[in-house]
Amino acid sequence: MGNGNKNKSKRLLWNVVNDARSDISEIKAMLRMHIEEKNVHHIPPCKPIADMQKTILSAAGAAILALLSAIGSLALNFARR
């Protein structure tokens, strides 16, 4: 899948971008399959996707805690004035 360019660095970049797009679409499909079909165990992607799902939930929890902390800090600053 070349882009018709004879410059090797641009051709390499094009290949890297296409590989990344392929990997992202594969991960997206595995996530969709794992989350939508809860009672079906998918081998081999079950363990990696379950770990990724835990990571996503942990990151979301941390973001919510940070948001609550920021709101609390703003409330305390307004209360001091």
PyMOL commands that set and color helices and strands:
alter all, ss='L'
color gray80, all
select helices_A, chain A and resi 8-36+46-80
alter helices_A, ss='H'
color red, helices_A
deselect
rebuild
show_as cartoon
